[in-house]
Amino acid sequence: MSKTVLITGASSGIGEKTVQALLGVGYTVFAGARRVDRMKGLSEAGAHLLTLDVTDDDSTTSAVQTVLQKAGRIDVLINNAGYGSYGALEDVPPEEARRQFDVNIFGLARLTQLVLPTMRAQRSGRIVNVSSIGGTFGEPFGSWYHATKFAVEGLSDSLRMELHPFGIDVVIIQPGATHTEWDAIARESLLKYSANGPYREGANSHAKLMEVGHKGSIPKPPSVVARTIVQAVQAKRPKTRYVTGGMAGTMIFMRRVLSDRAFDAIFRMMERQMTKPVILPLK
């Protein structure tokens, strides 16, 4: 019998590629997103589409009910929906900070609450939470985003222990640099909130750093992260954490071995590189 997966944030990037990969190995996939119009290709490939806004309780409740009515069970929940909103903490309006938490942590937690009664009754299930390497360290102008990912890490660790008696696994995915819409959205918010105020020098340097860091060969295609998620879904005894994507292992290793001050200094050094004048060679 095919196992049933519910995944959020499926209209693009990591979510879209994960749906395609899961369909390719025989899973029944319910793909949820706010922008269902962007998922025609997934529907044609065999996915069941759901209009799903993780910040709306009626929407999340309806989505889970639909899956249960059509499939009768939920074997895997992949909490993939999320975004990065950057800007100096002082500059970011409270309503934007709350939305960051609503999408990245409270939506994840609410969907998890909704699927758990079914998984407990089945005595089996798997919750896959897409976190970030940013759940292991902070960076300038990312305080609200990193706070949400630290929260995902702590929630997942606690939940894993709570659910062990019911045969339900909790897995964390920690992507590094990935070619998705995330970078553009994060940079746009950083410049929107902090490009012209007291933090403008650092904000503009960090925006340049983010832009350069998400070009070239460092970021990996979302299919790389998708393959890791499928690995976590299929594993008989999954790891608690999967590190994947561009520079992910390197950054987590550096955070582990360096002191706080040394790690801070790395970001300052990289930002300074963005502000150095370009000296052209004489002809």
Number of C-alpha atoms within 10 A of each C-alpha: 6 11 14 20 25 26 23 28 23 31 24 17 19 26 27 24 21 27 28 20 17 21 17 11 11 12 19 21 27 27 28 28 23 17 15 17 11 14 21 12 13 22 15 9 13 16 21 17 21 25 17 26 20 29 19 13 14 11 16 24 16 14 24 19 15 14 20 15 10 10 16 11 19 24 20 24 25 27 27 21 26 23 18 22 25 30 27 22 16 12 16 20 11 11 8 14 18 13 15 21 21 19 20 27 26 19 22 26 18 17 22 19 11 15 23 21 11 17 22 15 11 15 15 19 27 24 26 25 26 26 31 24 23 22 20 17 19 19 14 17 25 18 17 22 25 24 21 25 26 21 18 23 25 13 15 22 16 12 17 19 12 13 19 13 12 15 13 22 24 25 25 25 26 26 27 24 24 25 20 16 13 16 19 15 14 21 22 15 18 25 19 14 22 23 20 12 12 12 16 16 14 19 25 20 19 25 25 16 19 17 13 12 15 19 13 9 10 17 18 21 18 21 20 17 27 25 17 19 27 16 15 23 23 13 10 8 9 15 14 15 18 19 19 23 24 22 18 20 16 11 16 18 11 14 16 13 10 11 11 11 8 13 18 16 12 12 15 16 10 13 22 14 13 16 15 8 7 7 6 6 5 4 3
